[in-house]
């Protein structure tokens, strides 16, 4: 598979940290517009407790809306994040097409995010992934804090590789490397991806970078040069994990698409529509967004 795949996570990772809740109707409109850009996968939301993450309280409703025949988005896969068996059950009932789930390589982040140790979470996630695959669903598992942790600092590469090895042993080969705290840097990215491909050249690696230190796009380019085909990003550069030490925005989808366009890649994606959605987000939240393209595009 030579095509670069863009997984838009702004509706989940982008909004989960916001104090201001986006109305369901506005979310539906943004999802429709994102689908019209030609983006491949859109993460609609996460099946988490509404008290802990109130901005995700309407995730079931959103999937219900887009599962109706008259509202289906042709050519776009809708994904949903689940943290535990209850979330998976809700996602199954809601008609999720692609399940995203994972564990943190940081014990501290894992306990804050899920209330479980890494090993406890890994055992449960593998069982959940197998269950979803058996039900005919697409599944992507992740390693969060794969390049460093806001609480623990450096995360040994061996710890990350060990988790990925467990996934592969259990027949799960769609794996996302999530730079939850935004600590990754290009040479580290190259080394990590090279080690994974050496372990299994057939694994499908996705990269999910945050822009804490301004290296998000550079890391994406390094991952691309190493053969990564799947990239996760958020429109307008929204986002951040509410359970890390310092939440910072995702790599901006418009900026990522612009980079690939400069390389002659994914020129089918409508960057003007992406910028327009980013400007709607700026107006809604009442602040300037961190993306670069939005500042210079007419």
C-alpha positions as CSV (number, residue, x, y, z in Angstrom):
1,X,0.0,0.0,0.0
2,X,1.8,3.1,-1.2
3,X,-0.9,5.7,-0.5
4,X,-0.4,8.0,2.5
5,X,-3.5,7.7,4.8
6,X,-4.6,10.7,6.9
7,X,-6.5,9.9,10.1
8,X,-8.2,13.1,11.4
9,X,-8.4,13.0,15.2
10,X,-9.4,16.6,15.8
11,X,-13.0,15.7,16.8
12,X,-11.7,13.5,19.6
13,X,-8.1,14.4,20.6
14,X,-8.6,17.9,19.4
15,X,-11.7,18.6,21.5
16,X,-11.3,16.4,24.6
17,X,-9.1,19.0,26.4
18,X,-11.3,22.0,25.6
19,X,-13.3,23.5,28.5
20,X,-15.9,24.8,26.1
21,X,-18.2,21.9,24.8
22,X,-18.9,22.0,21.1
23,X,-22.7,21.4,20.4
24,X,-23.5,18.1,18.7
25,X,-24.9,20.0,15.7
26,X,-21.6,21.8,15.2
27,X,-19.7,18.6,15.5
28,X,-21.9,17.0,12.8
29,X,-21.2,19.9,10.5
30,X,-17.5,19.8,11.1
31,X,-17.4,16.0,10.5
32,X,-19.3,16.4,7.2
33,X,-16.9,19.1,6.1
34,X,-13.9,17.1,7.0
35,X,-15.3,14.1,5.0
36,X,-15.7,16.4,2.0
37,X,-12.0,17.3,2.1
38,X,-11.1,13.7,1.1
39,X,-9.6,12.8,4.5
40,X,-9.5,9.0,4.8
41,X,-10.4,8.4,8.4
42,X,-12.2,10.6,10.9
43,X,-12.1,9.9,14.7
44,X,-15.6,10.9,15.8
45,X,-15.0,10.7,19.6
46,X,-14.2,8.4,22.5
47,X,-16.4,6.2,24.6
48,X,-15.3,7.4,28.0
49,X,-17.2,8.4,31.1
50,X,-19.0,11.7,30.4
51,X,-18.1,13.1,33.9
52,X,-14.3,12.6,33.3
53,X,-14.4,13.9,29.7
54,X,-17.7,15.9,29.2
55,X,-16.7,17.0,25.8
56,X,-17.1,13.4,24.6
57,X,-20.5,12.8,26.1
58,X,-22.3,12.8,22.8
59,X,-20.1,10.2,21.0
60,X,-22.8,7.5,20.9
61,X,-25.2,10.1,19.5
62,X,-22.7,11.1,16.8
63,X,-22.1,7.5,15.6
64,X,-25.9,6.9,15.7
65,X,-26.4,9.9,13.4
66,X,-23.8,8.8,10.9
67,X,-24.9,5.2,10.9
68,X,-28.3,6.2,9.5
69,X,-28.4,5.3,5.7
70,X,-29.2,8.9,4.7
71,X,-26.3,10.3,6.7
72,X,-23.5,7.8,5.8
73,X,-20.3,9.3,4.6
74,X,-19.2,7.4,1.5
75,X,-15.5,6.8,1.2
76,X,-14.7,7.9,4.8
77,X,-14.0,5.5,7.7
78,X,-15.2,6.6,11.1
79,X,-13.1,5.6,14.1
80,X,-13.8,5.7,17.8
81,X,-11.5,5.4,20.8
82,X,-12.2,3.0,23.6
83,X,-10.3,2.5,26.9
84,X,-12.0,-0.5,28.4
85,X,-14.6,-3.3,27.8
86,X,-17.5,-1.0,28.6
87,X,-16.3,1.5,26.0
88,X,-16.0,-1.4,23.5
89,X,-19.5,-2.5,24.2
90,X,-20.9,1.0,23.7
91,X,-18.9,1.3,20.5
92,X,-20.2,-2.0,19.1
93,X,-23.8,-0.9,19.9
94,X,-23.1,2.5,18.2
95,X,-21.9,0.9,15.0
96,X,-18.2,2.0,15.1
97,X,-16.3,0.9,12.0
98,X,-12.8,1.2,13.3
99,X,-11.8,0.8,17.0
100,X,-8.7,2.6,18.3
101,X,-7.4,1.4,21.7
102,X,-4.0,1.2,23.4
103,X,-1.8,1.3,26.4
104,X,0.8,3.8,27.7
105,X,4.4,2.9,27.9
106,X,4.5,5.2,30.9
107,X,3.2,3.7,34.2
108,X,2.4,7.1,35.6
109,X,0.4,8.2,32.5
110,X,-1.3,4.8,32.3
111,X,-2.6,5.0,35.8
112,X,-3.8,8.6,35.4
113,X,-5.4,7.9,32.0
114,X,-7.0,4.5,32.7
115,X,-6.5,3.7,36.4
116,X,-4.4,0.6,35.3
117,X,-0.8,-0.3,35.1
118,X,0.7,-0.8,31.7
119,X,0.7,-4.6,32.0
120,X,-2.9,-4.7,33.3
121,X,-4.0,-2.4,30.4
122,X,-2.1,-4.4,27.8
123,X,-3.8,-7.7,28.8
124,X,-7.2,-6.2,28.6
125,X,-6.5,-4.2,25.4
126,X,-5.2,-7.3,23.5
127,X,-8.4,-9.2,24.5
128,X,-10.6,-6.3,23.4
129,X,-8.7,-6.0,20.1
130,X,-9.2,-9.7,19.4
131,X,-12.9,-9.4,20.2
132,X,-13.4,-6.5,17.9
133,X,-11.5,-8.2,15.1
134,X,-13.6,-11.3,15.5
135,X,-16.7,-9.1,15.1
136,X,-15.3,-8.0,11.7
137,X,-14.2,-4.5,12.9
138,X,-11.1,-2.7,11.9
139,X,-8.7,-2.3,14.9
140,X,-5.8,-0.1,15.5
141,X,-3.8,-0.5,18.8
142,X,-1.4,2.1,20.1
143,X,1.5,2.7,22.4
144,X,1.0,6.0,24.1
145,X,3.9,8.0,25.5
146,X,6.0,6.1,23.0
147,X,8.7,8.8,22.7
148,X,8.7,10.2,26.2
149,X,6.4,11.2,29.1
150,X,5.6,14.5,30.8
151,X,5.7,12.8,34.2
152,X,8.6,10.2,33.8
153,X,10.7,11.8,31.1
154,X,12.6,9.4,28.9
155,X,10.8,6.1,28.1
156,X,13.2,3.3,27.2
157,X,12.8,2.1,23.6
158,X,12.9,-1.5,24.8
159,X,9.7,-0.9,26.8
160,X,7.9,0.4,23.7
161,X,9.2,-2.5,21.5
162,X,8.1,-5.0,24.2
163,X,4.5,-3.8,24.0
164,X,4.6,-3.8,20.2
165,X,6.0,-7.4,20.3
166,X,3.0,-8.5,22.4
167,X,0.6,-6.9,19.9
168,X,2.3,-8.7,17.0
169,X,2.4,-12.0,18.9
170,X,-1.4,-11.8,19.2
171,X,-1.9,-11.1,15.5
172,X,-2.5,-7.4,15.8
173,X,-0.4,-5.5,13.2
174,X,-2.1,-2.1,12.9
175,X,-0.1,-0.1,15.5
176,X,0.0,3.6,16.3
177,X,3.0,5.2,17.9
178,X,1.5,8.1,20.0
179,X,3.8,10.9,21.1
180,X,1.4,11.9,23.8
181,X,3.6,14.5,25.5
182,X,5.2,15.7,22.3
183,X,8.8,14.8,23.3
184,X,9.8,13.0,20.1
185,X,12.6,14.2,17.8
186,X,13.5,13.1,14.3
187,X,16.4,10.8,14.9
188,X,14.5,9.1,17.7
189,X,11.6,8.6,15.4
190,X,13.8,7.1,12.7
191,X,15.5,4.7,15.2
192,X,12.1,3.5,16.7
193,X,10.5,2.9,13.4
194,X,13.5,1.1,12.0
195,X,13.5,-1.2,15.0
196,X,9.9,-2.0,14.6
197,X,10.2,-2.8,10.9
198,X,13.2,-5.0,11.6
199,X,11.0,-6.9,14.1
200,X,8.1,-7.3,11.5
201,X,8.3,-5.6,8.1
202,X,4.6,-6.2,7.5
203,X,3.4,-4.2,10.4
204,X,1.3,-1.1,9.6
205,X,2.7,1.8,11.6
206,X,0.8,4.9,12.2
207,X,2.3,8.0,13.8
208,X,0.6,10.4,16.1
209,X,2.7,13.4,17.0
210,X,2.0,16.4,19.3
211,X,3.8,19.7,18.6
212,X,5.0,20.6,22.2
213,X,8.5,21.6,21.0
214,X,7.6,22.5,17.4
215,X,9.0,19.3,16.0
216,X,5.7,17.7,14.9
217,X,6.0,18.2,11.2
218,X,9.7,17.3,11.2
219,X,8.8,14.0,13.0
220,X,6.1,13.3,10.4
221,X,8.7,13.7,7.6
222,X,11.2,11.5,9.4
223,X,8.5,8.8,9.8
224,X,7.5,9.1,6.1
225,X,11.1,8.7,5.0
226,X,11.3,5.5,7.1
227,X,8.3,4.1,5.3
228,X,5.3,5.0,7.5
229,X,2.1,5.4,5.5
230,X,-0.5,6.3,8.2
231,X,-0.5,9.7,10.0
232,X,-2.8,11.1,12.6
233,X,-3.4,14.8,12.9
234,X,-6.0,17.4,14.1
235,X,-7.6,20.2,12.1
236,X,-6.4,23.6,13.3
237,X,-3.8,21.9,15.4
238,X,-6.3,21.4,18.2
239,X,-5.8,18.9,21.0
240,X,-3.8,17.4,23.8
241,X,-4.3,14.6,26.4
242,X,-6.0,15.9,29.6
243,X,-4.2,13.3,31.6
244,X,-0.6,14.2,30.7
245,X,1.5,16.8,32.5
246,X,1.2,19.5,29.9
247,X,-1.3,19.1,27.1
248,X,-0.2,20.4,23.7
249,X,-1.8,20.5,20.3
250,X,-1.6,17.8,17.7
251,X,0.2,18.1,14.4
252,X,-2.1,20.4,12.4
253,X,-3.8,18.6,9.5
254,X,-3.6,21.5,7.2
255,X,0.2,21.8,7.8
256,X,0.6,18.0,7.3
257,X,-1.3,18.0,4.1
258,X,0.6,21.0,2.9
259,X,3.9,19.2,3.5
260,X,2.7,16.2,1.5
261,X,1.4,18.4,-1.2
262,X,4.9,20.0,-1.6
263,X,6.1,16.4,-2.1
264,X,3.5,15.8,-4.7
265,X,1.5,13.5,-2.4
266,X,-2.2,13.6,-1.5
267,X,-3.0,16.5,-3.7
268,X,-6.5,15.2,-3.8
269,X,-7.2,16.5,-0.3
270,X,-8.9,19.9,-0.3
271,X,-6.7,22.0,1.9
272,X,-8.9,25.1,1.4
273,X,-11.8,23.4,3.1
274,X,-9.5,22.3,5.9
275,X,-8.4,25.9,6.4
276,X,-12.1,27.0,6.4
277,X,-12.9,24.5,9.1
278,X,-9.9,25.7,11.1
279,X,-11.2,29.3,10.9
280,X,-14.6,28.1,12.1
281,X,-12.8,26.6,15.1
282,X,-11.0,29.9,15.7
283,X,-14.3,31.7,15.7
284,X,-16.0,29.2,18.0
285,X,-13.2,29.1,20.6
286,X,-12.4,32.8,20.3
287,X,-8.6,32.4,19.8
288,X,-6.0,32.0,17.2
289,X,-5.1,28.4,16.3
290,X,-1.5,27.2,16.2
291,X,-1.4,26.0,12.6
292,X,0.9,27.7,10.1
293,X,-1.0,27.4,6.8
294,X,-4.2,28.9,8.2
295,X,-2.2,32.1,8.8
296,X,-1.0,32.6,5.2
297,X,-3.7,30.9,3.1
298,X,-6.3,33.3,1.6
